[in-house]
């Protein structure tokens, strides 16, 4: 069984989406994206984690219940969270997340406009490529990335349900929709969290 990606079906999703949008609206993020585009000519994904987003979204009862349901009773302390706001007609790099010393697994939750957007997982064709020094694609959060010809596609998954992903394995986000931003919550489980291995094994049905 793959330990790269696992969908996490939950009855809490509609309430999570409503509560998150009440805390940080789609319009607010769209204003930030427009300002970056106009002032700084930046069109890439907004990855926003200041102020600490996990404490801001701790106001969501349904989010708390979702984490508790999958075995994380110490929310927000066990989580490093960020908002991911992906622009229209956007294909990200094939990459491994930065901060790999802090978290191996992330639980990503769709909030708005996630229909027809995708997470791709990959294997690296030449293992030596994976061992080469990573590229500083983002100096504040460096990560390693590959050219498409150096990778083999493992799976393509529409991002309409919460899912668990190994962020130390190559992956890529895609928003081919021409007119809408995609809004997701990225929730990395801290490696130091004492139950993380048991939680991940249970969610991947390994034990």
C-alpha positions as a LaTeX table, in Angstrom:
\begin{tabular}{lrrr}
\hline
Residue & $x$ (\AA) & $y$ (\AA) & $z$ (\AA) \\
\hline
Unk1 & 0.00 & 0.00 & 0.00 \\
Unk2 & 1.27 & 3.48 & $-0.90$ \\
Unk3 & 2.35 & 5.73 & 1.95 \\
Unk4 & 2.55 & 8.82 & $-0.26$ \\
Unk5 & $-1.12$ & 9.84 & $-0.28$ \\
Unk6 & $-4.32$ & 8.88 & 1.55 \\
Unk7 & $-7.75$ & 10.57 & 1.27 \\
Unk8 & $-9.44$ & 11.25 & 4.62 \\
Unk9 & $-13.21$ & 11.27 & 4.26 \\
Unk10 & $-15.04$ & 13.18 & 6.99 \\
Unk11 & $-18.54$ & 14.43 & 7.70 \\
Unk12 & $-17.00$ & 17.60 & 9.19 \\
Unk13 & $-15.77$ & 19.04 & 5.87 \\
Unk14 & $-18.74$ & 21.33 & 5.02 \\
Unk15 & $-18.67$ & 22.86 & 8.50 \\
Unk16 & $-14.88$ & 23.21 & 8.43 \\
Unk17 & $-15.11$ & 25.08 & 5.14 \\
Unk18 & $-17.81$ & 27.43 & 6.43 \\
Unk19 & $-16.00$ & 28.16 & 9.69 \\
Unk20 & $-12.60$ & 28.70 & 8.04 \\
Unk21 & $-14.10$ & 31.11 & 5.50 \\
Unk22 & $-15.68$ & 33.05 & 8.38 \\
Unk23 & $-12.26$ & 33.36 & 10.04 \\
Unk24 & $-10.25$ & 34.21 & 6.90 \\
Unk25 & $-12.43$ & 35.01 & 3.92 \\
Unk26 & $-11.75$ & 34.13 & 0.31 \\
Unk27 & $-12.07$ & 37.83 & $-0.56$ \\
Unk28 & $-9.33$ & 38.79 & 1.90 \\
Unk29 & $-6.91$ & 36.29 & 0.33 \\
Unk30 & $-7.89$ & 37.43 & $-3.14$ \\
Unk31 & $-7.06$ & 41.02 & $-2.17$ \\
Unk32 & $-3.63$ & 39.88 & $-0.93$ \\
Unk33 & $-3.03$ & 37.99 & $-4.18$ \\
Unk34 & $-4.04$ & 41.00 & $-6.27$ \\
Unk35 & $-1.77$ & 43.30 & $-4.27$ \\
Unk36 & 1.20 & 40.97 & $-4.79$ \\
Unk37 & 0.45 & 40.77 & $-8.49$ \\
Unk38 & 0.10 & 44.53 & $-8.99$ \\
Unk39 & 2.85 & 45.76 & $-6.63$ \\
Unk40 & 5.42 & 42.98 & $-6.84$ \\
Unk41 & 4.55 & 41.16 & $-10.09$ \\
Unk42 & 4.26 & 37.93 & $-8.07$ \\
Unk43 & 1.77 & 35.43 & $-9.46$ \\
Unk44 & 2.74 & 32.24 & $-7.64$ \\
Unk45 & 0.96 & 30.39 & $-4.85$ \\
Unk46 & 0.46 & 32.34 & $-1.63$ \\
Unk47 & 1.71 & 30.23 & 1.27 \\
Unk48 & 0.65 & 32.28 & 4.28 \\
Unk49 & 1.55 & 31.29 & 7.85 \\
Unk50 & 1.95 & 34.62 & 9.65 \\
Unk51 & 0.55 & 35.09 & 12.26 \\
Unk52 & 0.62 & 31.40 & 13.35 \\
Unk53 & $-2.41$ & 30.23 & 11.41 \\
Unk54 & $-3.00$ & 27.13 & 13.53 \\
Unk55 & $-3.96$ & 29.31 & 16.51 \\
Unk56 & $-6.17$ & 31.56 & 14.40 \\
Unk57 & $-8.10$ & 28.54 & 13.09 \\
Unk58 & $-8.33$ & 26.96 & 16.55 \\
Unk59 & $-11.56$ & 28.97 & 16.69 \\
Unk60 & $-13.13$ & 26.37 & 14.39 \\
Unk61 & $-14.95$ & 23.66 & 16.44 \\
Unk62 & $-15.34$ & 21.43 & 13.38 \\
Unk63 & $-11.63$ & 21.58 & 12.60 \\
Unk64 & $-10.87$ & 20.59 & 16.19 \\
Unk65 & $-13.36$ & 17.68 & 15.93 \\
Unk66 & $-11.80$ & 16.52 & 12.64 \\
Unk67 & $-8.31$ & 16.37 & 14.12 \\
Unk68 & $-9.62$ & 14.59 & 17.21 \\
Unk69 & $-11.43$ & 12.08 & 14.96 \\
Unk70 & $-8.18$ & 11.06 & 13.26 \\
Unk71 & $-6.23$ & 10.88 & 16.52 \\
Unk72 & $-4.73$ & 14.36 & 16.98 \\
Unk73 & $-6.08$ & 15.52 & 20.32 \\
Unk74 & $-3.50$ & 18.28 & 20.79 \\
Unk75 & $-4.66$ & 20.77 & 18.16 \\
Unk76 & $-3.28$ & 23.32 & 17.55 \\
Unk77 & $-0.05$ & 22.47 & 19.42 \\
Unk78 & 0.72 & 19.37 & 17.29 \\
Unk79 & 0.21 & 21.18 & 13.97 \\
Unk80 & 2.11 & 23.67 & 11.83 \\
Unk81 & $-0.52$ & 25.20 & 9.59 \\
Unk82 & $-0.47$ & 27.48 & 6.55 \\
Unk83 & $-2.98$ & 28.80 & 4.04 \\
Unk84 & $-2.29$ & 27.76 & 0.44 \\
Unk85 & $-3.90$ & 30.03 & $-2.18$ \\
Unk86 & $-3.10$ & 28.80 & $-5.70$ \\
Unk87 & $-3.71$ & 31.07 & $-8.71$ \\
Unk88 & $-5.69$ & 30.10 & $-11.83$ \\
Unk89 & $-3.99$ & 28.20 & $-14.67$ \\
Unk90 & $-1.06$ & 27.24 & $-12.44$ \\
Unk91 & 1.21 & 24.18 & $-12.42$ \\
Unk92 & 3.64 & 23.98 & $-9.52$ \\
Unk93 & 7.09 & 22.41 & $-9.42$ \\
Unk94 & 7.67 & 18.75 & $-8.59$ \\
Unk95 & 9.16 & 19.22 & $-5.16$ \\
Unk96 & 9.75 & 18.11 & $-1.58$ \\
Unk97 & 8.66 & 20.57 & 1.09 \\
Unk98 & 11.16 & 22.57 & 3.08 \\
Unk99 & 11.29 & 22.20 & 6.86 \\
Unk100 & 11.61 & 18.40 & 6.49 \\
Unk101 & 13.39 & 18.30 & 9.86 \\
Unk102 & 10.14 & 19.47 & 11.46 \\
Unk103 & 7.43 & 17.45 & 9.66 \\
Unk104 & 7.18 & 14.42 & 7.35 \\
Unk105 & 3.40 & 14.30 & 6.92 \\
Unk106 & 0.81 & 16.93 & 6.15 \\
Unk107 & $-2.98$ & 16.86 & 6.30 \\
Unk108 & $-4.32$ & 19.16 & 3.59 \\
Unk109 & $-7.92$ & 20.35 & 3.71 \\
Unk110 & $-9.86$ & 21.84 & 0.74 \\
Unk111 & $-11.67$ & 25.07 & 1.60 \\
Unk112 & $-12.88$ & 26.70 & $-1.64$ \\
Unk113 & $-12.67$ & 26.23 & $-5.43$ \\
Unk114 & $-10.88$ & 22.89 & $-5.16$ \\
Unk115 & $-12.96$ & 21.03 & $-7.75$ \\
Unk116 & $-10.86$ & 20.31 & $-10.83$ \\
Unk117 & $-7.57$ & 20.95 & $-8.99$ \\
Unk118 & $-5.04$ & 18.20 & $-8.38$ \\
Unk119 & $-2.22$ & 16.75 & $-6.32$ \\
Unk120 & 0.26 & 14.65 & $-8.31$ \\
Unk121 & 2.69 & 12.26 & $-6.60$ \\
Unk122 & 5.93 & 11.04 & $-8.22$ \\
Unk123 & 8.86 & 8.68 & $-8.01$ \\
Unk124 & 12.30 & 9.96 & $-8.97$ \\
Unk125 & 13.64 & 7.99 & $-11.95$ \\
Unk126 & 17.31 & 8.50 & $-11.12$ \\
Unk127 & 17.91 & 8.15 & $-7.35$ \\
Unk128 & 21.04 & 10.26 & $-7.65$ \\
Unk129 & 18.85 & 13.22 & $-8.56$ \\
Unk130 & 17.22 & 12.97 & $-5.16$ \\
Unk131 & 20.59 & 13.06 & $-3.45$ \\
Unk132 & 21.78 & 16.17 & $-5.27$ \\
Unk133 & 21.76 & 19.50 & $-3.40$ \\
Unk134 & 18.34 & 21.12 & $-3.32$ \\
Unk135 & 17.69 & 24.31 & $-5.22$ \\
Unk136 & 16.85 & 27.46 & $-3.29$ \\
Unk137 & 13.56 & 28.03 & $-5.09$ \\
Unk138 & 12.38 & 30.06 & $-2.10$ \\
Unk139 & 15.09 & 31.45 & 0.17 \\
Unk140 & 12.79 & 31.74 & 3.20 \\
Unk141 & 11.65 & 28.11 & 2.87 \\
Unk142 & 14.09 & 26.22 & 0.63 \\
Unk143 & 12.94 & 23.02 & $-1.03$ \\
Unk144 & 14.28 & 20.51 & $-3.55$ \\
Unk145 & 12.62 & 20.23 & $-6.93$ \\
Unk146 & 13.00 & 18.20 & $-10.13$ \\
Unk147 & 12.45 & 18.55 & $-13.84$ \\
Unk148 & 9.44 & 16.52 & $-15.11$ \\
Unk149 & 11.69 & 14.30 & $-17.24$ \\
Unk150 & 13.51 & 13.14 & $-14.09$ \\
Unk151 & 10.30 & 11.81 & $-12.49$ \\
Unk152 & 7.64 & 9.17 & $-13.02$ \\
Unk153 & 4.01 & 9.99 & $-12.20$ \\
Unk154 & 2.57 & 7.71 & $-9.49$ \\
Unk155 & $-0.91$ & 9.17 & $-9.00$ \\
Unk156 & $-3.16$ & 12.12 & $-9.82$ \\
Unk157 & $-5.72$ & 13.02 & $-7.15$ \\
Unk158 & $-8.44$ & 15.66 & $-7.24$ \\
Unk159 & $-8.16$ & 17.79 & $-4.10$ \\
Unk160 & $-11.81$ & 17.75 & $-3.04$ \\
Unk161 & $-11.41$ & 15.81 & 0.22 \\
Unk162 & $-8.91$ & 16.17 & 3.07 \\
Unk163 & $-5.88$ & 13.97 & 2.57 \\
Unk164 & $-2.66$ & 12.84 & 4.21 \\
Unk165 & 0.54 & 13.27 & 2.20 \\
Unk166 & 4.19 & 12.44 & 2.78 \\
Unk167 & 5.80 & 15.83 & 2.06 \\
Unk168 & 9.27 & 14.23 & 1.94 \\
Unk169 & 8.23 & 12.51 & $-1.31$ \\
Unk170 & 8.05 & 14.39 & $-4.64$ \\
Unk171 & 4.67 & 15.98 & $-5.31$ \\
Unk172 & 3.08 & 18.77 & $-7.33$ \\
Unk173 & $-0.05$ & 20.94 & $-7.16$ \\
Unk174 & $-2.09$ & 21.91 & $-10.19$ \\
Unk175 & $-4.93$ & 24.40 & $-10.67$ \\
Unk176 & $-5.87$ & 24.25 & $-14.37$ \\
Unk177 & $-9.05$ & 26.27 & $-13.81$ \\
Unk178 & $-8.78$ & 29.51 & $-15.76$ \\
Unk179 & $-10.65$ & 31.93 & $-13.48$ \\
Unk180 & $-10.51$ & 30.79 & $-9.86$ \\
Unk181 & $-7.99$ & 30.63 & $-7.03$ \\
Unk182 & $-7.83$ & 27.42 & $-5.00$ \\
Unk183 & $-7.98$ & 27.81 & $-1.18$ \\
Unk184 & $-6.57$ & 25.01 & 1.01 \\
Unk185 & $-5.29$ & 24.57 & 4.55 \\
Unk186 & $-1.90$ & 22.86 & 4.86 \\
Unk187 & $-1.51$ & 21.15 & 8.27 \\
Unk188 & 1.88 & 19.58 & 8.93 \\
Unk189 & 2.08 & 17.16 & 11.85 \\
Unk190 & 5.13 & 17.96 & 13.96 \\
Unk191 & 7.68 & 15.14 & 14.11 \\
Unk192 & 8.05 & 15.79 & 17.84 \\
Unk193 & 4.38 & 14.95 & 18.44 \\
Unk194 & 4.54 & 11.73 & 20.46 \\
Unk195 & 1.69 & 9.95 & 18.65 \\
Unk196 & 2.59 & 10.90 & 15.09 \\
Unk197 & 3.84 & 7.45 & 13.99 \\
Unk198 & 0.78 & 5.67 & 15.40 \\
Unk199 & $-1.57$ & 8.18 & 13.75 \\
Unk200 & 0.09 & 7.89 & 10.35 \\
Unk201 & 0.17 & 4.06 & 10.52 \\
Unk202 & $-3.54$ & 3.98 & 11.37 \\
Unk203 & $-4.49$ & 6.39 & 8.60 \\
Unk204 & $-2.52$ & 4.46 & 6.00 \\
Unk205 & $-4.07$ & 1.21 & 7.31 \\
Unk206 & $-0.66$ & $-0.21$ & 8.17 \\
Unk207 & $-1.55$ & $-1.34$ & 11.67 \\
\hline
\end{tabular}
